[in-house]
Amino acid sequence: MKNLFFYGTLRHVLLLEIVLGRGASTLVTHGAILPDHLVSSVAEGPFPMIARHAGAMANGLLVENLSAEDVARIDFYEGSFAYDLVAVTLSKGQAAEVYMPRPDQWTPQGHWSLTEWAQNAAEANCHAAREVMGYFGVKSPEQIARMFPMIRARAASRVRAAHSTHGALTFDGKVEISSQTRAYANFFALDDLRLRHDKFNGTSSGDIDRAVFFGTDATVILPYDPKRDRVLLVEQIRMGPLARGDRSVWQLEPIAGLIDANETPKAAALREAKEEAGLDVYAVERIAETYASPGNSTEFYYIFLGLADLPDDITGTGGLASEGEDIRSHLVSFEGLMDMLERFEVANTPLVLAALWLARHRERLRSE
């Protein structure tokens, strides 16, 4: 049996319950202080780190008599953050162990507040912890560490989904999921589901089998220059057309990218415009918030029009080498874009939607 001292996010009861796989009412806990240690926010967070600091006092939670299974589960969760157990003595003389970051693993960045974290980040962190602990006994902490940016992005997607604005005129029926099995998980994930749901006629569907692809929320932005009346499109190789056997594997699209866990969709759109095309967008118009393929995927698009200066020499190649991106940009007149749509030369749904939105709002944008 072990006594562990928690100074950070695992002081949050729901998160601790998710990691342990059991209720907090079964735990023996006390408030405690670890002397000569300082808790700091982590720049790569949102989560804290602890380090030795003479004269400082770290407030936390002492959890006593944890079983080998409990510690194995916490080791798995904390191991993905590169934290290791270190023996310490608390202010009242109790012996305990605390998870300390490995040297130079994280960048300390000022004070960390459990209250602020609970208000701003706990919901997404709990979603992420459920996915992480779902891999306990299946994947290694090193594998989880590589997957964690996408795990966090999927968790943030769930938080945004809980506050979506669509759903007018739709049925508010019940859905019961009897089994959900993760068939694949790496960058993306795929689940097999068995479920039943209410039908419009008041009966139940009975058991049905389905599969769902877990992507993340993405941002899409079509740059438009209202003075020159033209848009900027980007071109890159795409796996969907490749796997389908399309004769055109390189596709024309708006600028797009996944939304990082701590980003807003608009901030992600502005970041992607800079990364993919070197563009500084001076105003943003909201076009749509829509599922890419709701029958089988969680992927959700936030689509914008970005007003930008698009001179003749703005085109070129770009993208992040660290993400394997090789992107070429094109300038297309508004009329040229409409002609491409008429000839079915565009196969990218967000681009078609954004172009049609632009056709409706073009005169207003040009007059402004």
C-alpha positions in Angstrom: 0.0 0.0 0.0 1.3 3.5 -0.8 0.5 7.1 0.3 0.6 9.6 -2.6 0.7 13.4 -2.4 -1.2 15.2 -5.2 -0.6 18.9 -5.8 -2.2 19.4 -9.2 -5.1 18.2 -11.4 -5.6 14.9 -9.5 -6.9 16.9 -6.6 -10.0 17.3 -8.8 -12.3 14.6 -7.5 -13.9 13.6 -10.8 -10.5 13.3 -12.6 -9.1 11.2 -9.7 -12.1 8.9 -9.9 -11.7 8.5 -13.7 -8.0 7.6 -13.3 -8.6 5.2 -10.4 -11.7 3.7 -11.9 -13.5 3.9 -8.6 -15.4 6.4 -6.5 -13.6 8.9 -4.2 -15.8 7.9 -1.3 -13.7 4.7 -1.0 -10.5 6.7 -0.6 -8.7 7.9 2.6 -7.7 11.6 1.9 -6.4 14.6 3.9 -5.3 18.1 3.0 -1.5 18.3 3.3 1.5 20.5 2.6 4.9 19.6 1.1 7.6 22.1 2.3 10.4 23.5 0.2 8.5 22.8 -3.1 6.8 25.1 -5.5 3.9 24.3 -7.8 4.0 26.2 -11.2 1.8 26.4 -14.3 3.3 24.6 -17.3 3.7 26.6 -20.6 2.8 23.4 -22.5 -0.2 22.8 -20.2 -2.9 23.4 -19.0 -1.5 21.4 -16.1 1.1 22.1 -13.3 4.5 20.9 -12.3 6.3 20.8 -9.0 10.0 21.5 -8.3 12.2 21.9 -5.2 12.2 25.5 -4.0 13.6 26.5 -0.6 11.0 28.2 1.6 8.1 27.5 -0.7 5.0 25.5 0.4 3.0 23.2 -1.9 -0.6 22.7 -0.9 -2.1 19.4 -1.9 -4.0 16.2 -1.1 -2.6 13.1 0.7 -4.3 9.9 -0.4 -3.4 7.0 1.8 -3.3 3.2 1.4 -3.5 3.0 -2.3 -3.4 -0.5 -3.7 -1.0 -1.8 -6.3 -3.7 -1.6 -8.9 -4.4 2.0 -7.9 -0.8 3.0 -8.3 -0.4 1.1 -11.6 -3.4 3.1 -13.0 -1.9 6.4 -11.7 1.5 5.5 -13.0 0.0 4.9 -16.4 -1.8 8.2 -16.4 1.1 10.3 -15.1 3.7 8.3 -17.1 2.3 9.8 -20.4 3.2 13.2 -19.0 6.8 12.0 -18.2 6.3 12.3 -14.4 8.0 9.8 -12.0 7.3 9.0 -8.3 9.7 10.5 -5.7 9.7 9.9 -2.0 9.0 13.0 0.2 8.2 14.0 3.7 5.2 16.2 4.3 5.0 19.1 6.8 3.5 16.9 9.5 6.1 14.2 9.1 4.0 11.8 7.0 6.0 9.8 4.4 4.5 9.9 0.9 5.5 9.9 -2.7 4.9 12.6 -5.3 4.9 12.6 -9.1 7.9 14.9 -10.2 8.6 15.9 -13.8 11.7 14.7 -15.4 14.5 17.3 -15.8 13.8 19.9 -18.5 10.6 18.1 -19.5 8.3 21.1 -19.0 8.6 24.9 -18.9 7.4 26.5 -15.7 5.2 29.6 -16.3 4.1 31.4 -13.1 1.4 30.5 -10.6 -1.0 27.6 -11.1 -4.6 27.7 -9.7 -6.7 24.6 -9.2 -9.8 26.8 -9.1 -9.0 28.4 -12.4 -8.1 25.1 -14.0 -11.4 23.5 -12.7 -13.4 26.4 -14.3 -11.5 26.5 -17.6 -10.0 23.1 -18.4 -11.4 20.4 -16.1 -14.2 19.3 -18.4 -11.9 18.7 -21.4 -9.2 17.1 -19.2 -11.8 14.6 -17.8 -12.8 13.7 -21.3 -9.1 13.2 -22.2 -8.5 11.1 -19.1 -11.4 8.7 -20.0 -9.8 8.1 -23.4 -6.3 7.7 -21.8 -7.5 5.2 -19.2 -9.4 3.3 -21.9 -5.9 2.3 -23.1 -4.7 1.0 -19.7 -3.2 -2.4 -20.2 -3.4 -2.0 -24.0 -0.9 0.8 -24.9 2.3 2.0 -23.2 2.7 5.5 -21.6 5.1 6.3 -24.5 2.4 5.5 -27.0 -0.1 7.6 -25.1 2.4 10.6 -25.0 2.6 10.5 -28.8 -1.2 10.3 -29.1 -1.9 12.9 -26.5 -2.2 16.0 -28.7 -5.0 14.3 -30.6 -6.5 12.9 -27.4 -6.7 16.5 -26.1 -8.1 17.8 -29.4 -10.8 15.1 -29.4 -11.6 16.1 -25.7 -11.9 19.7 -26.7 -14.2 18.7 -29.5 -16.6 17.0 -27.0 -16.7 20.2 -24.9 -17.6 22.3 -28.0 -20.1 19.7 -29.0 -21.9 20.1 -25.7 -22.5 23.8 -26.5 -23.4 23.5 -30.2 -26.0 25.9 -31.7 -27.6 23.6 -34.3 -30.5 21.2 -33.7 -33.6 23.2 -34.6 -36.6 21.1 -35.6 -34.9 17.8 -34.7 -36.1 14.9 -32.6 -35.0 14.7 -29.0 -35.0 10.9 -28.6 -33.0 8.6 -26.3 -30.0 6.6 -27.4 -28.7 3.6 -25.4 -25.2 2.3 -26.3 -24.9 -1.3 -25.1 -21.2 -1.7 -26.2 -18.5 0.5 -27.6 -15.2 -1.1 -28.6 -12.1 0.8 -29.9 -11.1 -1.0 -33.0 -8.2 1.3 -33.9 -6.4 4.2 -32.2 -3.4 6.2 -33.3 -3.6 9.6 -34.8 -7.3 9.1 -35.4 -9.5 6.5 -33.8 -12.3 4.1 -34.9 -15.0 2.6 -32.6 -17.5 -0.3 -33.2 -20.8 0.4 -31.5 -24.0 -1.6 -30.7 -26.9 0.7 -29.8 -30.7 1.2 -29.9 -32.6 4.5 -30.2 -36.1 5.9 -30.1 -37.9 6.0 -33.4 -40.2 8.7 -34.7 -43.3 6.4 -34.2 -42.6 5.9 -30.5 -41.0 2.4 -30.8 -37.4 1.3 -30.4 -35.0 0.6 -33.2 -33.8 -2.6 -31.6 -30.1 -3.4 -31.5 -28.1 -2.1 -34.4 -24.4 -2.2 -35.2 -22.5 0.9 -36.3 -19.0 2.2 -36.6 -17.8 5.8 -36.1 -14.5 7.5 -37.1 -13.1 9.8 -34.5 -11.5 12.8 -36.0 -11.3 16.2 -34.3 -12.8 19.6 -35.0 -11.2 21.5 -37.9 -11.1 25.0 -39.0 -11.5 26.1 -42.7 -10.9 29.6 -44.1 -11.3 30.8 -47.6 -9.1 34.0 -48.1 -10.9 36.6 -50.3 -9.6 40.0 -51.5 -12.7 42.2 -52.0 -10.7 44.9 -53.9 -9.2 42.5 -56.4 -12.3 40.2 -56.3 -10.3 37.0 -56.0 -9.7 34.1 -53.6 -6.6 32.1 -52.7 -6.8 28.3 -52.8 -4.2 25.8 -51.6 -3.3 22.5 -53.2 -1.8 19.4 -51.5 -1.9 15.7 -51.7 -4.9 14.1 -49.9 -5.3 10.6 -48.6 -9.0 10.3 -49.2 -8.8 10.6 -53.0 -5.6 8.5 -53.0 -7.4 5.6 -51.1 -10.5 6.0 -53.3 -8.5 5.7 -56.5 -9.3 9.2 -57.7 -7.3 10.2 -60.8 -6.7 13.6 -59.0 -4.9 12.9 -55.8 -3.8 16.6 -55.4 -6.8 18.7 -54.4 -7.7 22.4 -54.5 -9.1 23.5 -51.1 -9.5 26.5 -48.8 -6.9 26.7 -46.1 -7.7 24.2 -43.3 -6.3 22.5 -40.3 -7.1 20.8 -37.0 -8.0 23.0 -34.0 -5.5 22.6 -31.1 -6.9 21.8 -27.7 -6.4 25.3 -26.3 -7.5 27.2 -29.4 -10.7 28.8 -30.6 -11.8 27.9 -34.1 -11.2 31.5 -35.3 -7.6 31.6 -33.8 -6.9 28.3 -35.5 -8.1 29.7 -38.8 -5.8 32.7 -38.5 -2.9 30.5 -37.5 -3.4 28.1 -40.4 -3.6 31.1 -42.9 -0.2 32.2 -41.7 1.3 28.7 -41.7 0.0 27.5 -45.1 0.1 30.6 -47.1 1.9 33.3 -45.2 -1.3 35.4 -45.0 -2.3 38.0 -42.5 -6.1 38.0 -42.5 -7.6 41.4 -41.4 -11.2 40.4 -40.9 -13.1 37.1 -40.5 -16.7 36.3 -41.6 -18.4 33.2 -40.1 -19.9 31.0 -42.8 -21.0 27.7 -41.2 -20.4 25.1 -38.5 -21.1 21.7 -39.9 -20.3 17.9 -39.7 -18.2 16.6 -42.6 -20.0 13.3 -42.8 -22.4 12.8 -39.8 -23.4 9.3 -40.8 -20.0 7.9 -39.8 -17.6 10.6 -38.5 -17.2 13.0 -35.6 -15.2 15.4 -37.8 -16.7 18.9 -37.5 -15.9 22.0 -39.5 -15.8 25.7 -38.5 -15.9 27.5 -41.9 -14.8 31.1 -42.3 -14.2 33.6 -45.0 -11.0 35.6 -44.4 -10.6 39.1 -45.8 -7.0 39.6 -46.9 -4.7 41.5 -49.3 -4.0 39.1 -52.2 -1.5 40.7 -54.6 -0.1 38.8 -57.6 3.1 37.8 -55.8 1.3 36.2 -52.8 1.4 32.7 -54.2 4.1 30.1 -53.6 4.7 27.0 -51.5 4.4 26.6 -47.8 3.3 24.4 -44.9 5.0 23.0 -41.9 7.8 20.5 -42.6 7.3 19.1 -39.1 3.9 18.0 -40.1 4.9 16.7 -43.6 3.0 19.5 -45.4 3.8 20.4 -49.0 1.4 23.1 -50.0 1.1 25.2 -53.1 -1.2 28.3 -53.4 -3.2 29.6 -56.3 -5.1 32.9 -57.0 -8.5 32.5 -58.7 -10.8 35.2 -59.7 -14.4 35.1 -58.3 -15.8 34.5 -61.7 -13.2 31.8 -62.3 -14.2 30.1 -59.1 -17.8 30.2 -60.1 -16.9 28.7 -63.5 -15.0 25.9 -61.7 -18.1 25.1 -59.6 -20.3 25.0 -62.7 -17.9 22.6 -64.4 -17.7 20.4 -61.3 -14.0 20.9 -61.1 -14.1 21.4 -57.3 -14.4 18.2 -55.2 -13.9 19.8 -51.7 -17.2 20.4 -49.9 -16.1 23.3 -47.6 -14.8 25.1 -50.7 -18.1 24.6 -52.6 -20.0 25.8 -49.5 -17.7 28.8 -48.9 -17.9 29.8 -52.6 -21.7 29.8 -52.6 -21.7 31.8 -49.4 -19.3 34.3 -51.0 -21.6 34.6 -54.1 -24.4 35.6 -51.8 -22.4 38.1 -49.7 -19.9 39.4 -52.3 -21.6 42.7 -53.1 -21.8 43.6 -49.4 -18.2 42.7 -48.8 -17.0 44.7 -51.9 -19.1 47.7 -50.9 -17.7 47.7 -47.4 
